[in-house]
C-alpha cells in the first residue's frame, strides 16, 4: 500500500511566450522590403486535472516544482512559433486547490473531468509582419516586434478530502479496521493495540440493495482530536464529504474504555471540529458483541444514551448484514457537507 499523503505545497510556472521576429521579404518584383516576421507562440499553461485512479497526493512529495513549455519563436514568411506544451498535474477526486500565498480557494476537484488552469502561459511576441498595415508597406525599416511575455508563477497548496459515502469513526481499538475488512475487500493492518491504522483506508462495499458504495475507515479519534491531539486533526477533514457516519462503539469496554464516554467524546469532537457534521445521518454500531462483557455494557449504554443501535461483531460477522441495511436506509437522505 502506498503511503497516504493528503496535503502538499508545490510551485508552478507557466511557459514563456516565444519571441516575434523582425524580418523583411524582397524579390525582384518588390520595390520596397515587406515586413514578414512571424509571431511567437504562446507559452503552455499549468493545469490541475482530476484523476479518479489516484487516492493520495504522494507524487507531490518527490517533485515540488512544475513548469510548462515555452512557446516557439516566430520566423520569416509570417510563420508563427509553436505553442508551448501544457503541464498537467493530476490529483485525486476531492482535492481542494488553494493559492498558498493568498489562501484563496481556486477550485475543488470533485468529479472526473474536472480541471482548472492555475497558471496561464505568456503571450507570444508580435512579429513585424503582423504589425504591417497597408500604409506601412513602403516603410523601408520597420522594427515593430515584441519579446514574448513571461508565464504566470504561483505557489499552490493541495488539500485532499476523500470522497466516500460512509465514514467509520470510533475510538482507537474500537474495531474499525476489522469492520471495513469484513464489509469490503480492503485489507488494512489489524492489531490489538491503539492507533494500528495510521492512514484512512477506503473500501468498496456492496449493499443488500445491490448498490455499490465507498466506505472509509478514519484513524481513531481521542478527546482533543480537533485541537491536534492524537491522529484526529489530520484526518477529521475526510469525514466532511461522507454522507453517513457509522459510530463504532467498543461494547466490550476493552482496555478500560467506557462505551458511554466514548460515544459522547466522538460527538463532542465532531461538534468542535465542524458543527455541521452532526447533521449527518448516523448509525451507531455496538461492536464486539461476541465478548462476555458486551451484553452488560450495552444495557448500561441504553440507559444513558437514547439512540438506536445495531449490535454487531466485526470479527465474526454477527449483525453486519443488519448494519448494512441500516446504512442503506440512511444513505437515501444523507448528503455531503
Secondary structure, 3 states (H helix, E strand, C coil): CCCCCCEEEEEEECCCCCCCCCCEECCCCCCCCEECCCCCCCCCCEEEEECCCCCCCCHHHHCCEEECCCCCCCECCCECCCCCCCEEEEECCCEEEEECCCCCEEEEECCCCCEEEEECCCCCCCCHHHHCCHHHCCCCCCCCCCCCCCCCEEEEEEEECCCCCEEEEEECCCCHHHHHHHHECCCCCCCCCCCCCCCCEEEEEECCCCCEEEEEECCCECCCHHHCCCCHHHHHHHHCCCCEEEEEEECCCHHHCCHHHHHHHHHHHHHHHCHHHHHCEEEEEEECCCCCCHHHHHHHHHHHCCCCEEECCCCCCCCHHHHHHHHHHHHCCCCCC
